[in-house]
Amino acid sequence: MLAELIDKLDYDGSPNFLHGEELERAGDYSHIFRRARQRMGLHGVYVLRQPAAKDELKSLVPVVYICQASDDDQARKSGDWPGIRMLRHS
């Protein structure tokens, strides 16, 4: 189901979609991504990159977090984070 969503968003294979080990190497954001993995079931993040930045990892701007909740209660709790909008994929 999650793979289907990522495919529909056309994120699969995009250099702007960080997932797996890439989240750990995301410079200043790696600690945020680690926490989101633990608390929100983070699977991946779509980012914008500032052009011509010296350090590519420091030029990231996260714009979409792809998370998976085990049930509706967990999704509601995750949605309590400021700036987070939870969408149900079916």
N, C-alpha and C positions, 0 to 999 in steps of 0.2 A: 504494500500500500504506500509506504514512504517512497520507494523507488519510483512508483507510478507518478506521484506528485512531483518529484524532482524532474522526471522526464517531461511532464506536462509544462513545467515552468521553463523547460529547455536549459536547465542548469547542468545536466549530466555532461561531463567532458569540458565544461567551461573553465577557463583558467581563473575566473572570478568566483567560482564556487569552491570553498575550502571545506574539506571534510577529512575524517581520519587523522592521520599523523600531521597533516597540514595545519590543523587547528593548534597543535602543540608548538609549531614553529612560527606562529603568527605574531611575532614581536611583542609589542606592548599589549596586545589583546589576548594572549594565550591564557593568562590567569582568568580573564572574564569568560572565555570559552570553556575552560575547565570547570568553572563554577556552574555555568549553564548546562554542561553535560551532566553534572551531579544533580542539580536541582530541577532541570527542565527537560531532560532527555534530549539534549542538543545532538543533532546528527550532522548538520552542516550550516555554513554561513555564506550567503552571497555578499560579496564586497565590491566596492568601487575602488579603483586605484588611481592615485594622483599621477598624472603623466610626468615623466622626466624626473622622478624622485631618485635621489642617490641610493637610498635604502628602500627597496621595493616593499619589504614587510612593514616598514614604518609609515608607508603611504596608504595603508588600508583604511577604508571607511565601511564598517559593517552596515548593511541596509536591511537584510532579511535573514532571520534565524529560522532554520527548519528543525523543529523539535517533534518528539513523539511522546504522548502521554499514554499511560496504561489504562486510564479511565477518565470519565468526565470530571471527577473531583480533582484529580491531579492536574488536569488541564486548567481548571478554574484557579487553583492555587498558583500555577505558573503564570497565569494571566494577571496576577496581582503585582507583578514587577512593573515599575514605571516605564512607560513607553512601549510595553509589549502588547500586541494585539494578537489574540489567539484565533485562528481560523480552523474550522472543522473541515477535514477532507474526507469525502465519501465517494 
